[in-house]
């Protein structure tokens, strides 16, 4: 899938889920997720993140402030993406993680593996429009 098709997929969303790249440059991407992050949606999220890796973007911020539901399959995809970014000497940073999402990640034992930071840091590192 090319970056062009990533953009098309991002616009599509699925019902109660939307994922969009809000900013990107040669090495970084800022992605926003809204809605339910569940088995029916995680394939699209995985494709978007993988598309950024294939485009050479090794550093990604995933804003989850609009996510109100997450299931175990989403945790598996997030962990896989996290590892893929690390393998390419990059990072996947989760921002805006709500208490209910944090609790679900903790229940799945993923808090120790994933990198979470406050949303304000996301806004300072990669401003929109870059």
PAZAPA-4460 file (N, C-alpha, C; in steps of 0.05 Angstrom, whole numbers, plus 32768, in hexadecimal, padded with zeros to 4 digits):
% residues 130
    n_x    n_y    n_z   ca_x   ca_y   ca_z    c_x    c_y    c_z   seq   type   mol
   8011   7FE9   8000   8000   8000   8000   8012   8019   8000     1      X     A
   800B   802C   7FEF   801B   8044   7FEE   8010   8058   8002     2      X     A
   801F   806E   8005   8015   8083   8018   7FFB   808E   800E     3      X     A
   7FF8   8090   7FF4   7FDE   809A   7FE9   7FC7   8089   7FF2     4      X     A
   7FCB   806E   7FF1   7FB5   805D   7FFA   7FB2   805E   8018     5      X     A
   7FC7   8064   8027   7FC4   8068   8044   7FB1   8080   8048     6      X     A
   7FB5   8095   803A   7FA4   80AD   803D   7F87   80A6   8037     7      X     A
   7F83   8096   8022   7F67   808F   801B   7F5B   807E   8031     8      X     A
   7F6A   806B   803C   7F60   805A   8052   7F5A   806B   806B     9      X     A
   7F6B   807F   8070   7F67   808F   8088   7F4D   809F   8086    10      X     A
   7F46   80A7   806E   7F2D   80B7   806B   7F14   80A5   806E    11      X     A
   7F17   808B   8069   7F00   807A   8069   7EF5   8075   8085    12      X     A
   7F06   806E   8098   7EFC   8067   80B3   7EE9   8050   80B1    13      X     A
   7EDF   8047   80C8   7ECB   8032   80C8   7EB8   8036   80DE    14      X     A
   7EA0   803F   80D8   7E8B   8043   80EC   7E93   8054   8103    15      X     A
   7E99   8048   811A   7EA1   8058   8132   7EBF   805B   8135    16      X     A
   7ECD   805C   811F   7EEA   805D   8120   7EF5   806F   8109    17      X     A
   7F09   807F   8110   7F15   8090   80FB   7F33   8092   8102    18      X     A
   7F44   8090   80EE   7F61   8094   80F3   7F6B   80A7   80DD    19      X     A
   7F7A   80BC   80E5   7F84   80D0   80D2   7FA0   80D8   80D9    20      X     A
   7FB0   80DB   80C4   7FCA   80E7   80C8   7FC6   8105   80C8    21      X     A
   7FCC   8112   80DE   7FC8   812F   80E0   7FE0   813F   80D9    22      X     A
   7FF8   8133   80DA   8011   8141   80D2   8025   812B   80CC    23      X     A
   8037   8132   80B9   804C   811F   80B2   8062   812E   80A4    24      X     A
   807B   8124   80A7   8091   812E   8098   80A1   8116   808F    25      X     A
   80BA   8119   8088   80CA   8103   807E   80CE   80EC   8092    26      X     A
   80D0   80F2   80AB   80D6   80DE   80BF   80C1   80DB   80D5    27      X     A
   80AE   80ED   80D7   809A   80ED   80ED   807E   80EE   80E3    28      X     A
   806C   80E2   80F3   804F   80E4   80ED   8040   80E8   8107    29      X     A
   802A   80F7   8105   8018   80FA   811C   7FFD   80F0   8112    30      X     A
   7FF2   80DC   8120   7FDA   80CE   8118   7FC5   80D1   812E    31      X     A
   7FAC   80D6   8127   7F97   80D9   813A   7F82   80C3   8136    32      X     A
   7F7A   80B7   814C   7F66   80A1   814B   7F4E   80AB   815B    33      X     A
   7F36   80A6   8150   7F1D   80AD   815E   7F0A   8095   815D    34      X     A
   7EFD   8090   8174   7EE8   807B   8175   7EF0   8062   8182    35      X     A
   7EE5   804C   8179   7EEA   8032   8185   7F02   8026   8177    36      X     A
   7F15   801D   8187   7F2D   8010   817D   7F2A   7FF2   8183    37      X     A
   7F1D   7FE4   8170   7F16   7FC8   8174   7F1F   7FB7   815C    38      X     A
   7F19   7F9D   815E   7F21   7F8A   814A   7F19   7F92   812D    39      X     A
   7F02   7F9E   812A   7EF9   7FA7   8110   7F08   7FBE   8104    40      X     A
   7F17   7FCC   8114   7F24   7FE5   810B   7F43   7FE4   810B    41      X     A
   7F4E   7FD2   811B   7F6B   7FD2   811E   7F7B   7FCC   8105    42      X     A
   7F6F   7FBE   80F2   7F7D   7FB9   80D9   7F83   7FD3   80CB    43      X     A
   7F6F   7FE5   80CA   7F74   7FFF   80BE   7F89   800F   80CC    44      X     A
   7F89   800F   80E6   7F9D   801D   80F6   7FB9   8011   80F0    45      X     A
   7FBB   7FF7   80F0   7FD4   7FEA   80E9   7FDE   7FF1   80CE    46      X     A
   7FCC   7FF3   80BA   7FD4   7FFA   809F   7FDF   8017   809E    47      X     A
   7FD2   8029   80AC   7FDB   8045   80AD   7FF7   8047   80B9    48      X     A
   7FFB   803A   80D0   8015   803B   80DD   802A   802E   80CC    49      X     A
   8024   8017   80C0   8037   8009   80AE   803D   801A   8096    50      X     A
   802A   8029   808B   802F   803A   8075   8043   8050   807C    51      X     A
   8041   805B   8094   8054   806F   809C   8070   8063   809F    52      X     A
   8072   804B   80A9   808C   803E   80AB   8098   8039   808F    53      X     A
   8088   8030   807C   8091   802B   8061   809A   8045   8054    54      X     A
   808E   805B   805C   8095   8075   8050   80AE   8081   805D    55      X     A
   80B9   8073   8071   80D2   807C   807E   80CD   808C   8097    56      X     A
   80B4   808D   80A0   80AE   809C   80B9   80B1   8089   80D0    57      X     A
   80C7   808C   80DF   80CE   807A   80F5   80C4   8084   8110    58      X     A
   80B9   809C   8110   80AF   80A8   8129   8092   80AF   8126    59      X     A
   8081   80A4   8136   8064   80A9   8134   8058   80AF   814F    60      X     A
   8046   80C2   814F   8036   80C7   8167   8019   80C0   8160    61      X     A
   800D   80B0   8171   7FF2   80A6   816D   7FE1   80B3   8183    62      X     A
   7FD0   80C6   817B   7FBF   80D4   818E   7FA6   80C4   8192    63      X     A
   7FA2   80B9   81AA   7F8B   80A8   81B1   7F77   80B7   81C2    64      X     A
   7F78   80D2   81C3   7F66   80E1   81D4   7F49   80DE   81CC    65      X     A
   7F44   80D6   81B3   7F28   80D2   81AA   7F1F   80B5   81AB    66      X     A
   7F30   80A4   81B7   7F28   8087   81B9   7F1A   8083   81D3    67      X     A
   7F02   8077   81D2   7EF2   8072   81EA   7EEF   8055   81F0    68      X     A
   7EF7   8043   81DD   7EF5   8026   81E1   7F0D   8019   81D4    69      X     A
   7F19   8006   81E1   7F30   7FF7   81D6   7F2D   7FDA   81DF    70      X     A
   7F34   7FC8   81CD   7F34   7FAC   81D4   7F4F   7F9F   81D1    71      X     A
   7F51   7F86   81D8   7F6B   7F78   81D9   7F78   7F77   81BD    72      X     A
   7F68   7F75   81A8   7F74   7F73   818D   7F82   7F8E   8186    73      X     A
   7F77   7FA4   8190   7F84   7FBE   818B   7F9F   7FBF   819A    74      X     A
   7FA0   7FB4   81B2   7FB9   7FB3   81C1   7FCE   7FA3   81B2    75      X     A
   7FC6   7F8D   81A6   7FD9   7F7D   8197   7FE4   7F8D   817F    76      X     A
   7FD3   7F9B   8171   7FDC   7FAC   815A   7FEE   7FC2   8163    77      X     A
   7FE7   7FCF   8179   7FF8   7FE5   8184   8013   7FDA   818C    78      X     A
   8014   7FC3   8199   802E   7FB8   81A1   803E   7FB0   8188    79      X     A
   8031   7FA4   8174   803F   7F9D   815B   804A   7FB5   814D    80      X     A
   803A   7FCB   814C   8044   7FE3   813F   805B   7FEF   814F    81      X     A
   8058   7FEF   816A   806E   7FF9   817B   8088   7FEB   8175    82      X     A
   8087   7FD0   8173   809F   7FC0   816E   80A9   7FC6   8152    83      X     A
   8098   7FCA   813E   80A0   7FD0   8123   80AF   7FEA   8122    84      X     A
   80A6   7FFE   8130   80B3   8018   8131   80CF   8015   813F    85      X     A
   80CF   8006   8155   80E9   8002   8162   80FD   7FF3   8151    86      X     A
   80F4   7FDF   8141   8106   7FD1   8130   8113   7FE3   811B    87      X     A
   8105   7FF9   8114   8110   800C   8101   811D   8024   810F    88      X     A
   8124   8020   8129   8131   8034   8139   8120   804E   813B    89      X     A
   8106   8049   813E   80F3   805F   8141   80E3   805B   815B    90      X     A
   80CD   806B   815D   80BB   8068   8174   809E   806D   816C    91      X     A
   808D   805F   8179   8070   8064   8178   8068   806D   8193    92      X     A
   805E   8086   8195   8056   8092   81AE   8038   8095   81AE    93      X     A
   802B   808C   81C4   800E   808F   81C7   8009   80A7   81D8    94      X     A
   7FF8   80B9   81CF   7FF1   80D1   81DE   7FD3   80D2   81E3    95      X     A
   7FCB   80E2   81F7   7FAF   80E6   81FC   7FA0   80CC   8204    96      X     A
   7FAD   80BB   8213   7FA1   80A1   821A   7F8E   80A5   8232    97      X     A
   7F75   80A1   822D   7F60   80A3   8242   7F63   808E   8257    98      X     A
   7F58   8093   826E   7F5A   8080   8284   7F50   8064   827D    99      X     A
   7F39   8063   826F   7F2D   8049   8267   7F40   803A   8254   100      X     A
   7F4D   8048   8242   7F60   803C   822F   7F78   8033   823E   101      X     A
   7F83   8044   8250   7F9A   803C   8260   7F94   8023   8271   102      X     A
   7F7C   8022   827C   7F75   800B   828C   7F74   7FF1   827B   103      X     A
   7F69   7FF4   8263   7F68   7FDC   8251   7F84   7FD3   8249   104      X     A
   7F96   7FE6   8243   7FB1   7FDF   823C   7FBF   7FD3   8254   105      X     A
   7FBA   7FDD   826C   7FC6   7FD1   8284   7FBC   7FB5   8289   106      X     A
   7FA2   7FB1   8285   7F96   7F96   8289   7FA3   7F82   8276   107      X     A
   7FAB   7F8B   825E   7FB8   7F79   824B   7FD6   7F78   824F   108      X     A
   7FE0   7F86   8263   7FFD   7F85   8269   800E   7F94   8255   109      X     A
   8003   7FA9   8248   8011   7FB7   8234   801D   7FD2   823C   110      X     A
   8016   7FDC   8254   8021   7FF6   825C   803F   7FF6   825F   111      X     A
   804A   7FDF   8266   8067   7FDD   8269   8076   7FDE   824F   112      X     A
   8068   7FD7   8239   8075   7FD6   821F   8070   7FEE   820E   113      X     A
   8059   7FFB   8210   8052   8012   81FF   805C   802C   820C   114      X     A
   8061   8040   81FB   806A   805A   8204   8053   806E   8203   115      X     A
   804A   8077   821A   8034   808A   821D   803E   80A5   8227   116      X     A
   8035   80BB   821C   803C   80D6   8225   8023   80E7   8225   117      X     A
   8023   80FD   8234   800C   810F   8234   8007   811C   8218   118      X     A
   7FEE   8123   8212   7FE7   812E   81F8   7FF6   8148   81F3   119      X     A
   7FFB   8159   8206   8009   8172   8202   8024   816E   81F4   120      X     A
   8032   8159   81FB   804C   8153   81EF   8049   814E   81D1   121      X     A
   8033   8142   81C9   802D   813D   81AD   802B   8157   819D   122      X     A
   801E   816A   81A9   801A   8184   819B   8034   8193   8199   123      X     A
   8046   8190   81AB   805F   819F   81AB   8074   8194   8198   124      X     A
   8073   817A   8193   8088   816D   8183   8083   816F   8165   125      X     A
   806B   816B   815C   8065   816B   813F   804C   817B   813A   126      X     A
   804F   8195   8136   8037   81A6   8131   8029   819E   8118   127      X     A
   800F   81A3   8117   7FFF   819E   80FF   8009   81AE   80E8   128      X     A
   8006   81A2   80D0   800E   81B0   80B8   802B   81AC   80AF   129      X     A
   803A   819B   80BE   8056   8195   80B5   8056   817D   80A4   130      X     A
***
